[in-house]
Amino acid sequence: MKQEDPAGVQSDRRSHKRFRVKEGALAFLDTVPGTIVDISEGGMAIHYVVFEREPERQFRLDIFFAE
């Protein structure tokens, strides 16, 4: 989460350092594919699009990295 101080400078208040992944790293939320943006000890950012429904609260996550 980014926070702005009184001088207008933004700082990142995350608990864990986030790491970018190689382009082409994929994650599947059940059968919905998405691209991994970054990953940390506390979580992962994924871009994906679902047109017909929201994902379930519990889902299977598969991760694939290209060599």
N, C-alpha and C positions, 0 to 999 in steps of 0.2 A: 504494500500500500504506500503510495507516495503522499508525503505531507509537505506543505509549504510553510516555511518559517516567516516571521514578520518581514524579513528583508526580501522575500519573494524567491528564495532558493529552495528547490525541491530536494528532499532526502528520502531514501528508501528505508522503511522501517520493518522489512521482512526479517523473520527469525533465522532463515537459512539462505545461504547464497544460491542464486539461480544460475544454471548453466545452459547455454544455447546448445542445441543438438545439430547434427549434420542435416543438411537439406535432404528431404526424402524420408525422414524418420516418420513412421506411421504408427498410429494406435487405433485399435478397433474397440469400440464400445458396443459389445455384443456384435452385431453385424454392420454397425455404422462406422465407416472409416473416417479418420481425422489425421491431421498433421500435427506433430509435436512441436511446440514453439520453444519451450524450455522446461527444465526439470530441476528439482531440488530435493533435499532430504524430506521436506514437508509436503511436497505435491508436484503437480505437473500441469502445464498450460497446454491445452489442445484446441485447435481450430477445427470445427466440424459443423456440418449443416444437416438438419433434420427437417424435412418438409411436412411429413404427415403426423408426427407424434413426438412428444417429449420422451427422453430416455427414462427407463425405470430407475428407481432409487438404488437398487442393487443390480449390477451388471458385470459381465465378464470383460476384462481388459487384456488384450493381446498387444504386444509392442514389437515392431519390426524395424530393424536398421539395415540400410543398404551398405554394402562394403565398398 
